[in-house]
Amino acid sequence: MLILMNLLKQAKKLVTLAISTSLLAACGIAAPAPTVTATATLVPSLTPPTPSITPSAIPLPTDTHTASPELGIAPNCKIANEEGQLYLLNDQEFRNLRTSDGKLDQALAAHYPEWANYTQMAPWSTQPVKLGKIIVSVSHDEESNLQINPAVTLVTLGGSLNWQLPSNTDLYSKSQEISIELNRLSFAWENPFDDSLRRQYPEIANSGTYALYAFFNHNLDGLQSWCNTYQQLFGTPP
């Protein structure tokens, strides 16, 4: 009996709901639909974020090198006279014997220290002697009529070796050969009985210049370097 009564109540509710729905539909009112609330779920991205790159300036090399003048180069040493002839020094300077070994050693110490420290045995000494004294000794020999300015001999010696001090060279013999050769060349130019050299080289001013010109095989760059070095070592053009 109790079950029957419950069934009748449920049936009554269903009939009432059906009637209400029909009445709402007839009046044009839609029954409210259930509201669905969507909850967004963030899915982690599998692609890593691209980093933001800000371009920076590439440091360019800055040339801070300052060219230093080459040792032995003096910019104002001219090797031509007013007439346009090749001219390195006058004949008096070429044969000047007043340059002392102390002055040579001092010039070497200021510009070529390894040369200033050079010593070797000489035939006239029982002890090793410095290069300045060697140069003076080989630049003057009265018996051989040899008379060359020791400064000229020194600069010619250094130029012939490109100022690279050799490890196994006898500088006494080398400098002696140089002074003898310069002396011979200058006398050949001055020969009063033979002017063939003076006629062959009218562009050369004097005997000292010719001696150096011939010694350096007519190389004008070598003569310019010789003049520059002479001026730098001794503070005055030759």
TORKOL-4160 file (C-alpha; in steps of 0.2 Angstrom, whole numbers, padded with zeros to 4 digits, m for minus):
238
<pt num="1" X="0000" Y="0000" Z="0000"/>
<pt num="2" X="0014" Y="0012" Z="0004"/>
<pt num="3" X="0023" Y="0008" Z="m0012"/>
<pt num="4" X="0008" Y="0012" Z="m0022"/>
<pt num="5" X="0006" Y="0029" Z="m0013"/>
<pt num="6" X="0024" Y="0034" Z="m0018"/>
<pt num="7" X="0022" Y="0029" Z="m0036"/>
<pt num="8" X="0006" Y="0039" Z="m0036"/>
<pt num="9" X="0016" Y="0054" Z="m0029"/>
<pt num="10" X="0030" Y="0052" Z="m0042"/>
<pt num="11" X="0017" Y="0051" Z="m0056"/>
<pt num="12" X="0008" Y="0066" Z="m0050"/>
<pt num="13" X="0025" Y="0076" Z="m0050"/>
<pt num="14" X="0029" Y="0070" Z="m0068"/>
<pt num="15" X="0012" Y="0075" Z="m0074"/>
<pt num="16" X="0014" Y="0092" Z="m0066"/>
<pt num="17" X="0031" Y="0095" Z="m0074"/>
<pt num="18" X="0024" Y="0090" Z="m0091"/>
<pt num="19" X="0010" Y="0102" Z="m0089"/>
<pt num="20" X="0022" Y="0116" Z="m0084"/>
<pt num="21" X="0033" Y="0112" Z="m0098"/>
<pt num="22" X="0019" Y="0112" Z="m0111"/>
<pt num="23" X="0012" Y="0129" Z="m0104"/>
<pt num="24" X="0030" Y="0137" Z="m0105"/>
<pt num="25" X="0032" Y="0131" Z="m0123"/>
<pt num="26" X="0015" Y="0137" Z="m0128"/>
<pt num="27" X="0019" Y="0154" Z="m0121"/>
<pt num="28" X="0036" Y="0154" Z="m0131"/>
<pt num="29" X="0046" Y="0153" Z="m0115"/>
<pt num="30" X="0061" Y="0141" Z="m0117"/>
<pt num="31" X="0065" Y="0131" Z="m0102"/>
<pt num="32" X="0081" Y="0137" Z="m0094"/>
<pt num="33" X="0096" Y="0126" Z="m0100"/>
<pt num="34" X="0108" Y="0120" Z="m0087"/>
<pt num="35" X="0123" Y="0132" Z="m0086"/>
<pt num="36" X="0140" Y="0124" Z="m0090"/>
<pt num="37" X="0155" Y="0132" Z="m0083"/>
<pt num="38" X="0171" Y="0128" Z="m0093"/>
<pt num="39" X="0187" Y="0129" Z="m0083"/>
<pt num="40" X="0202" Y="0132" Z="m0094"/>
<pt num="41" X="0216" Y="0120" Z="m0091"/>
<pt num="42" X="0234" Y="0127" Z="m0096"/>
<pt num="43" X="0243" Y="0114" Z="m0106"/>
<pt num="44" X="0262" Y="0117" Z="m0104"/>
<pt num="45" X="0270" Y="0120" Z="m0121"/>
<pt num="46" X="0283" Y="0108" Z="m0126"/>
<pt num="47" X="0293" Y="0121" Z="m0137"/>
<pt num="48" X="0305" Y="0131" Z="m0127"/>
<pt num="49" X="0303" Y="0150" Z="m0128"/>
<pt num="50" X="0315" Y="0158" Z="m0140"/>
<pt num="51" X="0327" Y="0169" Z="m0131"/>
<pt num="52" X="0327" Y="0188" Z="m0135"/>
<pt num="53" X="0344" Y="0192" Z="m0142"/>
<pt num="54" X="0349" Y="0210" Z="m0143"/>
<pt num="55" X="0363" Y="0213" Z="m0155"/>
<pt num="56" X="0379" Y="0221" Z="m0148"/>
<pt num="57" X="0392" Y="0231" Z="m0157"/>
<pt num="58" X="0407" Y="0220" Z="m0162"/>
<pt num="59" X="0423" Y="0227" Z="m0156"/>
<pt num="60" X="0434" Y="0232" Z="m0170"/>
<pt num="61" X="0453" Y="0231" Z="m0169"/>
<pt num="62" X="0460" Y="0248" Z="m0165"/>
<pt num="63" X="0476" Y="0252" Z="m0173"/>
<pt num="64" X="0486" Y="0260" Z="m0159"/>
<pt num="65" X="0503" Y="0256" Z="m0166"/>
<pt num="66" X="0513" Y="0271" Z="m0168"/>
<pt num="67" X="0527" Y="0268" Z="m0181"/>
<pt num="68" X="0544" Y="0272" Z="m0173"/>
<pt num="69" X="0557" Y="0278" Z="m0184"/>
<pt num="70" X="0570" Y="0265" Z="m0189"/>
<pt num="71" X="0586" Y="0266" Z="m0180"/>
<pt num="72" X="0599" Y="0276" Z="m0190"/>
<pt num="73" X="0586" Y="0286" Z="m0200"/>
<pt num="74" X="0587" Y="0305" Z="m0199"/>
<pt num="75" X="0575" Y="0313" Z="m0211"/>
<pt num="76" X="0585" Y="0328" Z="m0216"/>
<pt num="77" X="0601" Y="0320" Z="m0222"/>
<pt num="78" X="0603" Y="0325" Z="m0240"/>
<pt num="79" X="0615" Y="0316" Z="m0252"/>
<pt num="80" X="0615" Y="0329" Z="m0266"/>
<pt num="81" X="0623" Y="0346" Z="m0267"/>
<pt num="82" X="0615" Y="0362" Z="m0274"/>
<pt num="83" X="0621" Y="0357" Z="m0291"/>
<pt num="84" X="0612" Y="0340" Z="m0290"/>
<pt num="85" X="0628" Y="0330" Z="m0289"/>
<pt num="86" X="0629" Y="0315" Z="m0277"/>
<pt num="87" X="0637" Y="0322" Z="m0261"/>
<pt num="88" X="0639" Y="0313" Z="m0245"/>
<pt num="89" X="0653" Y="0323" Z="m0236"/>
<pt num="90" X="0668" Y="0334" Z="m0240"/>
<pt num="91" X="0685" Y="0327" Z="m0243"/>
<pt num="92" X="0691" Y="0336" Z="m0227"/>
<pt num="93" X="0678" Y="0327" Z="m0216"/>
<pt num="94" X="0682" Y="0311" Z="m0225"/>
<pt num="95" X="0700" Y="0311" Z="m0219"/>
<pt num="96" X="0697" Y="0320" Z="m0203"/>
<pt num="97" X="0707" Y="0310" Z="m0189"/>
<pt num="98" X="0701" Y="0320" Z="m0174"/>
<pt num="99" X="0687" Y="0308" Z="m0170"/>
<pt num="100" X="0693" Y="0299" Z="m0154"/>
<pt num="101" X="0689" Y="0281" Z="m0149"/>
<pt num="102" X="0679" Y="0288" Z="m0134"/>
<pt num="103" X="0668" Y="0298" Z="m0146"/>
<pt num="104" X="0665" Y="0282" Z="m0156"/>
<pt num="105" X="0661" Y="0271" Z="m0140"/>
<pt num="106" X="0649" Y="0285" Z="m0134"/>
<pt num="107" X="0640" Y="0285" Z="m0150"/>
<pt num="108" X="0639" Y="0266" Z="m0151"/>
<pt num="109" X="0633" Y="0265" Z="m0132"/>
<pt num="110" X="0618" Y="0277" Z="m0137"/>
<pt num="111" X="0612" Y="0268" Z="m0152"/>
<pt num="112" X="0620" Y="0251" Z="m0154"/>
<pt num="113" X="0624" Y="0245" Z="m0136"/>
<pt num="114" X="0629" Y="0228" Z="m0141"/>
<pt num="115" X="0643" Y="0235" Z="m0153"/>
<pt num="116" X="0649" Y="0247" Z="m0138"/>
<pt num="117" X="0652" Y="0231" Z="m0128"/>
<pt num="118" X="0661" Y="0222" Z="m0141"/>
<pt num="119" X="0680" Y="0218" Z="m0138"/>
<pt num="120" X="0693" Y="0208" Z="m0146"/>
<pt num="121" X="0712" Y="0205" Z="m0147"/>
<pt num="122" X="0722" Y="0216" Z="m0158"/>
<pt num="123" X="0740" Y="0214" Z="m0164"/>
<pt num="124" X="0746" Y="0229" Z="m0154"/>
<pt num="125" X="0738" Y="0224" Z="m0138"/>
<pt num="126" X="0739" Y="0210" Z="m0125"/>
<pt num="127" X="0722" Y="0213" Z="m0119"/>
<pt num="128" X="0705" Y="0213" Z="m0128"/>
<pt num="129" X="0701" Y="0231" Z="m0134"/>
<pt num="130" X="0685" Y="0240" Z="m0137"/>
<pt num="131" X="0678" Y="0243" Z="m0155"/>
<pt num="132" X="0681" Y="0262" Z="m0154"/>
<pt num="133" X="0700" Y="0259" Z="m0151"/>
<pt num="134" X="0701" Y="0246" Z="m0165"/>
<pt num="135" X="0692" Y="0258" Z="m0178"/>
<pt num="136" X="0704" Y="0272" Z="m0174"/>
<pt num="137" X="0719" Y="0261" Z="m0175"/>
<pt num="138" X="0714" Y="0254" Z="m0193"/>
<pt num="139" X="0709" Y="0271" Z="m0200"/>
<pt num="140" X="0727" Y="0279" Z="m0199"/>
<pt num="141" X="0743" Y="0272" Z="m0205"/>
<pt num="142" X="0757" Y="0284" Z="m0210"/>
<pt num="143" X="0768" Y="0271" Z="m0218"/>
<pt num="144" X="0753" Y="0265" Z="m0230"/>
<pt num="145" X="0748" Y="0283" Z="m0232"/>
<pt num="146" X="0731" Y="0278" Z="m0225"/>
<pt num="147" X="0721" Y="0292" Z="m0218"/>
<pt num="148" X="0702" Y="0289" Z="m0215"/>
<pt num="149" X="0690" Y="0297" Z="m0203"/>
<pt num="150" X="0687" Y="0284" Z="m0190"/>
<pt num="151" X="0668" Y="0289" Z="m0190"/>
<pt num="152" X="0668" Y="0286" Z="m0208"/>
<pt num="153" X="0676" Y="0268" Z="m0206"/>
<pt num="154" X="0664" Y="0264" Z="m0191"/>
<pt num="155" X="0648" Y="0269" Z="m0201"/>
<pt num="156" X="0654" Y="0260" Z="m0216"/>
<pt num="157" X="0658" Y="0244" Z="m0206"/>
<pt num="158" X="0640" Y="0245" Z="m0198"/>
<pt num="159" X="0632" Y="0248" Z="m0214"/>
<pt num="160" X="0641" Y="0234" Z="m0223"/>
<pt num="161" X="0635" Y="0222" Z="m0209"/>
<pt num="162" X="0617" Y="0229" Z="m0208"/>
<pt num="163" X="0622" Y="0233" Z="m0190"/>
<pt num="164" X="0620" Y="0215" Z="m0186"/>
<pt num="165" X="0635" Y="0211" Z="m0174"/>
<pt num="166" X="0642" Y="0194" Z="m0181"/>
<pt num="167" X="0646" Y="0181" Z="m0169"/>
<pt num="168" X="0661" Y="0174" Z="m0178"/>
<pt num="169" X="0669" Y="0189" Z="m0188"/>
<pt num="170" X="0685" Y="0197" Z="m0184"/>
<pt num="171" X="0680" Y="0215" Z="m0184"/>
<pt num="172" X="0698" Y="0221" Z="m0183"/>
<pt num="173" X="0702" Y="0213" Z="m0200"/>
<pt num="174" X="0685" Y="0218" Z="m0207"/>
<pt num="175" X="0686" Y="0237" Z="m0202"/>
<pt num="176" X="0704" Y="0237" Z="m0208"/>
<pt num="177" X="0699" Y="0230" Z="m0225"/>
<pt num="178" X="0686" Y="0244" Z="m0226"/>
<pt num="179" X="0697" Y="0258" Z="m0222"/>
<pt num="180" X="0710" Y="0252" Z="m0234"/>
<pt num="181" X="0697" Y="0250" Z="m0248"/>
<pt num="182" X="0690" Y="0267" Z="m0245"/>
<pt num="183" X="0707" Y="0275" Z="m0245"/>
<pt num="184" X="0711" Y="0266" Z="m0262"/>
<pt num="185" X="0695" Y="0271" Z="m0270"/>
<pt num="186" X="0697" Y="0290" Z="m0265"/>
<pt num="187" X="0715" Y="0290" Z="m0272"/>
<pt num="188" X="0709" Y="0282" Z="m0288"/>
<pt num="189" X="0697" Y="0297" Z="m0290"/>
<pt num="190" X="0710" Y="0310" Z="m0286"/>
<pt num="191" X="0723" Y="0303" Z="m0297"/>
<pt num="192" X="0730" Y="0318" Z="m0306"/>
<pt num="193" X="0737" Y="0307" Z="m0321"/>
<pt num="194" X="0720" Y="0298" Z="m0324"/>
<pt num="195" X="0704" Y="0308" Z="m0324"/>
<pt num="196" X="0694" Y="0293" Z="m0332"/>
<pt num="197" X="0683" Y="0291" Z="m0316"/>
<pt num="198" X="0679" Y="0309" Z="m0315"/>
<pt num="199" X="0674" Y="0309" Z="m0333"/>
<pt num="200" X="0664" Y="0293" Z="m0331"/>
<pt num="201" X="0655" Y="0299" Z="m0315"/>
<pt num="202" X="0652" Y="0318" Z="m0318"/>
<pt num="203" X="0637" Y="0317" Z="m0306"/>
<pt num="204" X="0648" Y="0313" Z="m0291"/>
<pt num="205" X="0655" Y="0328" Z="m0282"/>
<pt num="206" X="0671" Y="0322" Z="m0274"/>
<pt num="207" X="0683" Y="0308" Z="m0270"/>
<pt num="208" X="0676" Y="0304" Z="m0253"/>
<pt num="209" X="0658" Y="0302" Z="m0260"/>
<pt num="210" X="0665" Y="0292" Z="m0274"/>
<pt num="211" X="0674" Y="0280" Z="m0262"/>
<pt num="212" X="0658" Y="0277" Z="m0253"/>
<pt num="213" X="0648" Y="0276" Z="m0269"/>
<pt num="214" X="0659" Y="0262" Z="m0276"/>
<pt num="215" X="0660" Y="0253" Z="m0260"/>
<pt num="216" X="0641" Y="0251" Z="m0258"/>
<pt num="217" X="0640" Y="0246" Z="m0277"/>
<pt num="218" X="0632" Y="0261" Z="m0283"/>
<pt num="219" X="0617" Y="0258" Z="m0272"/>
<pt num="220" X="0609" Y="0275" Z="m0268"/>
<pt num="221" X="0598" Y="0268" Z="m0254"/>
<pt num="222" X="0613" Y="0261" Z="m0246"/>
<pt num="223" X="0621" Y="0278" Z="m0247"/>
<pt num="224" X="0606" Y="0287" Z="m0240"/>
<pt num="225" X="0606" Y="0275" Z="m0225"/>
<pt num="226" X="0624" Y="0278" Z="m0223"/>
<pt num="227" X="0621" Y="0297" Z="m0222"/>
<pt num="228" X="0607" Y="0295" Z="m0210"/>
<pt num="229" X="0616" Y="0284" Z="m0198"/>
<pt num="230" X="0631" Y="0295" Z="m0198"/>
<pt num="231" X="0620" Y="0310" Z="m0194"/>
<pt num="232" X="0611" Y="0301" Z="m0180"/>
<pt num="233" X="0627" Y="0294" Z="m0172"/>
<pt num="234" X="0637" Y="0310" Z="m0172"/>
<pt num="235" X="0623" Y="0323" Z="m0171"/>
<pt num="236" X="0628" Y="0332" Z="m0188"/>
<pt num="237" X="0627" Y="0328" Z="m0206"/>
<pt num="238" X="0644" Y="0322" Z="m0213"/>
